[in-house]
Amino acid sequence: MIRVILVDDHAVVRTGYHRLLDAEPDIKVIGEAATADEANALVVRCEPDVALVDLSLKNSSGIEAIRGMLARRPQLKVLVLSMHDSAGHVTQALRSGAHGYLTKYCEPDDVISGIRRIAIGKRVFSPEVAEVLAREAIDGDAPLTCLTPREFEVLRLLVQGESANGIAGAMHLSPKTILNYLSLIRQKLDADSDFKLLHLAARHGLVDINSTIEA
């Protein structure tokens, strides 16, 4: 029996996947979490085999959730299920320890098959994700991959409109530490303003600049 936890901040999504997976004879959902903190606690309490994780969590980060869960249970297998398929998102999830990456456009059977495959040590990618990884390997046109997973999360929260204090709260770090990260990010990406960071992030699929401006 493959013991699975669901990490997604949408209750309706969790309920749908809970029902889908529990219908399988060899898979059992043993817990659900909506934030990184809840996911970390759940891993310790339930000792799952596989975590199905969304990268966009309420008041927290899927990347940080992956790092935290694996720090507490190194043998855990993490399968990302996200609407994001940019090279930045995929690369940072893998650097954080994810074993597979599917997009939410995949079929339900792909999720079931993916869980079974990573449970036995296989890697799992949606076709579009595999294409992104191959393209980045060939032409190297993905500057956001020069960031560490934590720097990537700081940038992601910044371009989504969070202040330094807000990012610090979400990532359980001090505002001074966040400001230091922002300084390093600007140096690495050769961006001397938040406006340039926003356009760079939009160009590489980290944020929809039109929706950000409208907000």
C-alpha positions, 0 to 999 in steps of 0.5 A: 500500500502506497501511503500518500499525503496531499499538499494543496491550499484548495480544499476542493482540489484536495477532495477531488484527488483524495477520492481519485486516489482512494479508489485505487486498491494500492494507494491510500491518502493518509493526510492533507495539508494546506500550508508548508507548516502543516505539511511538515507536521503531517510528514512527522505524524503520518510517515507517508511514502509519497507527497503530492504537492502544489507549488502555490500554497496559501501564505507559504511556499511549495518549494519550502514545503518540499525542503522541509518535508524531506529534511524531516523524512529523507526517504519521502518521494515528492511528486509536484502537481502544479499549473506552472511549467516554466523552466524556473519552477521545474528546476527549482522544484527538482533542486529542492528534492522533488522526484517528479513534476506533473502539470494540472493539465495532465489526465487523472490516470497520469497522476495515479501512474506517477505516484506508483512510479516515483514510489518505486524510485522512478522519475516522472515528468509531464511531456511539456515539462520534459520539453522545458527541461530539454530546451533549457539543457540545449539553449540554456535560456533560463536565467532564473535557474541561476538562483538557489531554491530559496532565492527563487521563492523570495523572487516569486513572492516579491513579484506577486506583490509581497513586501519584504516583511510579508516574505519574511513572515511567509518564509519564517525568516527575518526582514533583514535576511530577506533584504540580503536575499533580494540584494543577491538576486538583483546581482545575479540577474543584473537587475537594478530595480524591482521593476526590472525583476518583474519584467524578467520574471514575467518573460520567463513565466514566473508571473503574469505581468498583466494580472499583476498590474491589474491587481 
